[in-house]
C-alpha cells in the first residue's frame, strides 16, 4: 500500500475539463479527478481512499490537496500535480493510542414496509424526523454530536478500536451533498470526526486503515488519518 499527498495546482492547468473537476466541493468530481493519477487501469483493478486535506492558512487558494491511500503508487501525469508518495506500512500494536481524523458518511439502515431491502438514511435527518413525530426540539449541534458519536461507537469494536474520552471527541462540519454522476443523482451527508482512540484489535484496525470505515468511500469518506500519541 501507498500513502500520498497529492496537490492539484489550479493555476498551472489549462485543461477546462480537468479544471471543472477540481473547482468547488463536488465529491464525485474529486474522485474522477484522482482517477487520472492511476492511468492505464480499469476501475476494479486499483482501489484507493482519499481525504481532502484542509489547506494551511498560509497556502495559496490555487491549490487543492488530497491524502490518498492506494494499492498502487499514483503517477504524476502532468505539471499541474505535485505528488509525494511513500509505502504505507503502519506499525500497530494492541493498546496503542492514536489521534485520528476522518470524514464519514453516517447512515442507518431502515426497513421499508412491504419491501425486502432496507434503505439507508442520514442519521442526523433521521433523528430530526423522529423528533418531529413526538414534537421534540433539539439543537442541531447536539443532534450532530450525539448521532455522529453513536455511529462511530457502533463501528469501533468491529474495526479494532475504541474511542478514548468520547466527550472530548470533536464532531463537526455536517454537510449535505447533491452529486450528479454520469447517470444518476446522489444525495449524501458527511461529518468530520476528530479525537483519540485506543487499538483493541491490531489486525482489524490495520485492515480498516487500508479499506476505510463506513460507506461512500468513493466520495472522500472513510479514510482514517492517524498520528501516534500518548494519553
Secondary structure, 3 states (H helix, E strand, C coil): CEEEEEEEEHHHCCCHHHHHHHCCCCHHHHHHHHHCCCCCCCECCECEEEEECCCCCCCCCCEEEEEEEECCCCCCCCCCEEEEEEECCCCCCCCCEEEEEEEECCEEEEECCCCCCEEEEEHHHHHHHHHHHCCCCCCHHHHHHHHHHHHHHHHHCCCCEEEECHHHCEEEEEEEEEEECCCCEEEEEEEEEEEEEEECCHHHHHHHHHHCCCCCHHHCCCCCEEEEECC
